[in-house]
Amino acid sequence: MVAKTQFGLEEILAKELSDLGATNVETHNRAVSFEGDKALMYKANLYCRTALKILVPIEKFKARNERDLYEEVRRIDWEQYMDVDGTLAVDGILKSEYFNHSQYIGLKTKDAIVDQFRDKYGKRPDVDVVQPSIRLNLHINKDDCTLALDSSNESLHRRGYRGESTIAPLNEVTAAGLVLLSGWDGKGTFMDPMCGSGTILIEAALFAKNIPPNMLRKRFGFESWKNFDAKLWKQIKEEAQANIIESEAIFIGSDSVFKVIEIARENVTRAGLDEDIKLSNKRFEDTKPPEGGGTVIMNPPYGERLQVEELNDFYKMIGDKLKKDFKGFNVWIISSSKEAMKKVGLQASKRMLLFNGALECKYHCFSIYDGTRDPRKM
Ligand SMILES: C[S@@+](CC[C@H](N)C(=O)[O-])C[C@H]1O[C@@H](n2cnc3c(N)ncnc32)[C@H](O)[C@@H]1O
């Protein structure tokens, strides 16, 4: 199988898959390949915090033009995977000079499948891009074509706890990646003092309570497949439910915008984490963390709406506040603003390259010491 992910999260995802029992786990660019049975495929969809899709390759062949592609796809016995009354969708991903449009290769693939059914039954399956019986993923690299069944259907970042909103939140997979990359052990104080819609806090709490990230999701692609094993799936979900634990961690979130905190509260409620996550409408400047240290992960504004001067001052304020009030904390900051990050005025102990959507970002770790220890000598 192939699990797709975001740049920078491959190693973390490989570990998640190995922990679930996957074998022959190998990392690639934005993907991890692995082996396992049907139960593992179901579990990977339910449990992997940093996977976007779990693909199951079914055929590999060579093609240099649409005609060859059509013939190769038509050669496959599609009745193994769907019935004439079923529906399908095809996603095309193209890295090849032999073909022009990813949409067009998707169409050609669909034509080959529906023509096979029409020849046999005099009628054809329909296209359904929302909830098809099978969603196919056609990947063409030069003349190497791989056809895979998409066992997730909708991207796995759609956990089921987020409502519609106008603010641009962090992708759930990115947020989970930030939590796992930080190496946080799920204990003690966990804060996001610029929490927006609460994504980082929710992903952190799901992790600390051993709740699979996709426990709330209504549907996965494999549930519409011909070989769907409802009993096995029920068993896997029951086992996951039984393994949920109480967390002793304290989750504190705040944001300077009232409306945003209301959205965060709705998301936290939908995620069933009202008892765990405390939210308040407060500026970072006015935040007082509890004694005893802990972990902070924050995603401050990158400056889309601010002048450079203002942004630099804002990041300087973050650094000053951290030095003054966050002693004993490990503070992780993700930002795309290289210049502004320098104004934080702290030496990062770790720096990782990640993406927030298309934006290249750095994820920095700052250990705020209590003044008696010089971090440069640690
Ligand atoms: C990039 S967004 C965070 C998005 C969040 N990670 C999510 O998933 O929704 C930055 C947030 O910082 C908040 N913010 C800006 N200035 C602030 C300040 N001085 N104190 C606290 N929050 C602030 C904004 O209201 C915004 O919600």
The ligand as an SDF file (V2000), in Angstrom:
LIG
                    3D

 27 29  0  0  0  0  0  0  0  0999 V2000
   -2.4180   31.5200   11.7300 C   0  0  0  0  0  0  0  0  0  0  0  0
   -3.7160   31.7380   12.8430 S   0  0  0  0  0  0  0  0  0  0  0  0
   -3.7400   30.2630   13.7880 C   0  0  0  0  0  0  0  0  0  0  0  0
   -4.5670   29.2020   13.1370 C   0  0  0  0  0  0  0  0  0  0  0  0
   -4.7460   27.9620   13.9960 C   0  0  0  0  0  0  0  0  0  0  0  0
   -3.5060   27.2230   14.1420 N   0  0  0  0  0  0  0  0  0  0  0  0
   -5.8640   27.1070   13.4250 C   0  0  0  0  0  0  0  0  0  0  0  0
   -5.6210   25.9350   13.0970 O   0  0  0  0  0  0  0  0  0  0  0  0
   -6.9770   27.5810   13.2850 O   0  0  0  0  0  0  0  0  0  0  0  0
   -3.0550   32.9190   13.9670 C   0  0  0  0  0  0  0  0  0  0  0  0
   -3.9960   33.2870   15.0840 C   0  0  0  0  0  0  0  0  0  0  0  0
   -3.3260   34.2060   15.9420 O   0  0  0  0  0  0  0  0  0  0  0  0
   -4.2920   35.0780   16.4920 C   0  0  0  0  0  0  0  0  0  0  0  0
   -3.6020   36.2690   17.0370 N   0  0  0  0  0  0  0  0  0  0  0  0
   -3.0900   37.3310   16.3720 C   0  0  0  0  0  0  0  0  0  0  0  0
   -2.5210   38.1980   17.2390 N   0  0  0  0  0  0  0  0  0  0  0  0
   -2.6640   37.6610   18.4870 C   0  0  0  0  0  0  0  0  0  0  0  0
   -2.2720   38.0660   19.7940 C   0  0  0  0  0  0  0  0  0  0  0  0
   -1.6250   39.2080   20.0000 N   0  0  0  0  0  0  0  0  0  0  0  0
   -2.5830   37.2430   20.8380 N   0  0  0  0  0  0  0  0  0  0  0  0
   -3.2550   36.0800   20.6410 C   0  0  0  0  0  0  0  0  0  0  0  0
   -3.6690   35.6560   19.4230 N   0  0  0  0  0  0  0  0  0  0  0  0
   -3.3610   36.4260   18.3520 C   0  0  0  0  0  0  0  0  0  0  0  0
   -5.2230   35.3580   15.3340 C   0  0  0  0  0  0  0  0  0  0  0  0
   -6.4840   35.7720   15.7880 O   0  0  0  0  0  0  0  0  0  0  0  0
   -5.2520   33.9840   14.6310 C   0  0  0  0  0  0  0  0  0  0  0  0
   -6.3830   33.2390   15.0310 O   0  0  0  0  0  0  0  0  0  0  0  0
  1  2  1  0
  2  3  1  0
  2 10  1  0
  3  4  1  0
  4  5  1  0
  5  6  1  0
  5  7  1  0
  7  8  2  0
  7  9  1  0
 10 11  1  0
 11 12  1  0
 11 26  1  0
 12 13  1  0
 13 14  1  0
 13 24  1  0
 14 15  1  0
 14 23  1  0
 15 16  2  0
 16 17  1  0
 17 18  1  0
 17 23  2  0
 18 19  1  0
 18 20  2  0
 20 21  1  0
 21 22  2  0
 22 23  1  0
 24 25  1  0
 24 26  1  0
 26 27  1  0
M  CHG  2   2   1   9  -1
M  END
$$$$
